[in-house]
Structures are given as C-alpha cells and as structure tokens.
Amino acid sequence: MTNMRKICVVITSRASYARVKYLLKAIQAHPELELQLIVGASIMLFRFGKAIDIIREDGFEPVRTIYSIVEGESLNTQAKSTGLGIIELATAFEHLRPDVVVTVADRFETMSTALTASYMNIPLAHVQGGEVSGNIDDSVRHAITKLAHIHFPSTQKSAERVLRMGEEPWRVHMTGCPSIDILKHEDLTDYASVLQKYGGVGQSLDLGQPYILMLQHPVTTSFGQGFGQINSTLEALKKRPEQKIVLWPNIDAGSDDVAKGIRSFRERNRDLNFHYYRNFSPEDYARILKNAVCAVGNSSSFIREGAALGTPVVIVGDRQEGREHGQNVVYSGYDCDEIFAKIGQQVSHGSYEPDLIFGDGKAGQRMADLLARVELKIRKYITF
C-alpha cells in the first residue's frame, strides 16, 4: 500500500456522483491506486435524495462524510456553505494526506475542494474543465481550472479552451466524460422496474405509455425568479398529453423557490398525470432519460448524456447558454407557449442519432491510468 498513490475523490452532489461513478470503479480496481472517497453537502440530505445511500449500495464506502450546507438556499448561504466546506475538507485532507485530490465540474462545493487542496499543496485534478455555460458556473469552473494541476476535459473544444487559459499542455488530457461510461456499460432497457422501485408521489404511471422527463434547477444569476421560471415549464407540460416525470432541483441558491413552485403546482393539479421523484441512482437515471420521449428543463445531463442517448431535449432558460451540445437539443426562453411549442417539435421529431461528443465510454479507465503515472507538480507556469 505504501507505494500506491492515494487518490481522494470529493463528491458533493448527486450529479457529481453520476459524473465519476466509473472513475471510482477504475481507481478502486487499479493496482497502483488507493481510493479515498469523501462525500458530503447535499449528498447527505434526505430532501435531496440522500444519495449517500446509493453510493454505499454501489459498493463505495466513504472514508469521510462531511456536513457543510447552511440551510436557506440563498446567495448568502451558498457563500457560507463554500467557506464551511473549506473548513471541513481541510481537516479531512490533513488526516488522509492524499497524493491527489479529484474534484468535479463547477459547483460551489467544487470550489471549496479546489481552494482547500491548493492551499494545502495537494495536487488537484479537475474533471470537466474548459466547458462554457450560463450562470455563475462559468466563473467557478474557470477559476478551478487555474487552481488545478491536472485537467480532464470532456471534449476537444473544452481541452482547447483550457490550453488558451494558459495551462501547460502536459497537464491537459482530453479523456471524455466518465458519465458516458455508464451509458456504455449498463443495460438501459428496463425502466419500468426502476419507476416502481423508487415510489415517489403523484398519479400512478402507465409504464406502457410515453412520458416526458423534467429536471429544472435554480439559476443563481437570476436569483428570486425561480418560482415563476419553474411554473412556466410546468404549465407548458400541463398542456401535453404524455405522462410527466418530475425530479427535484439541486441545492443551488434559489432551490427553495423552485421547490416551492413544484409543490404549489402539485397541490393545484393532483389529478393530472404527473409523478414526482427525489432522486435516482446514476444508471437508473440514465434508463429514465434514454426512454423519455423528451427531456425538458436545464440539467447539463440532458446535454451530456442526452447527446449520447439521442434523447430529444428542450433546454429552458440560460443556465446552459453557450454549452457545446448535439443535434438533439433545442433552446427555449421561459415563455410558456414557447416551451410548449418546442416540446411539440421535439416529440414529433423523435429520437436522434447518438452523438459521442462527450466521450466513448472509456473515460474512467483513462483517468485512472493517468492518475497513476502523471507527474505531480504543484508549481504552475502560465504559457503566455
């Protein structure tokens, strides 16, 4: 064990777990690596699906669990939660002494991980750097790129952006996204048993009939407008005949407004064909996404996994503005009639050809192999 590199992966949201599940598997199986898994933030909370239970069911036992979320889902509490995450992670890293810390994407908890590792002189590997989207996520993602020492961008364009930010080329490895690994290694045909397993609330689903999947998160740069935004989407869906599967939003600032909108709509429309779920495991979520006649909302998974599955997608609002995407995606503003029209357009089109823009299903193993042999230098030089 003494000659093995200790790789500490920090997972703080259900989305980040889906992104790196197959990376965790590859690290766990690699003869030269030792996995140290830290989970925390919304993963620990029941109202966001308590994804730690799913992580343990998948065979990953965290070496540390941290509680770092300040209740309120406001801009204030989001900033405070970032600071609390730094405090908790500093203690964990001091005890674990990892050789590399791995962080994922662009959330405020990801910033906590990046800042802590950087100030403790621990090499930082960043998954999904170089991407472009709306929201504050862009600023956070690019800041983490400048803090990170090893880069695992998901697309060629993302890798080129990281290089244009002045990162040394030997640090940048275009691996693809490990979330696509799930799609290539799991049987995604049986979604009926998935829906029965998770229960949820709302009208019973006829598993032989078409359904639309909705997942819409708060947009931090339009904080306070989430209630109206989610209601526009739900009212558009209300006019569609298909069954609707609605998932709970993430914990970003404004989550309370979006959740309140969903609850209010549910109370007013108990007799409609809507069913509401907190969370799915990564592979079960992939099954639901694959078999939907359309996915509606603003989740990056609709763009990332949706492209590889060929699922028709309507992205609502500007949370994913500018993000690289496949032909399966169309965009809509928050106007109810526009959303309704775009959904009709996509349902009528039907499935798209799969697009492997975000990877070929082998990213996790590539990343693990690189983590075992890449040079670990914390001193960086800008290249321009």
Disulfide bonds with the S-S distance in Angstrom:
none
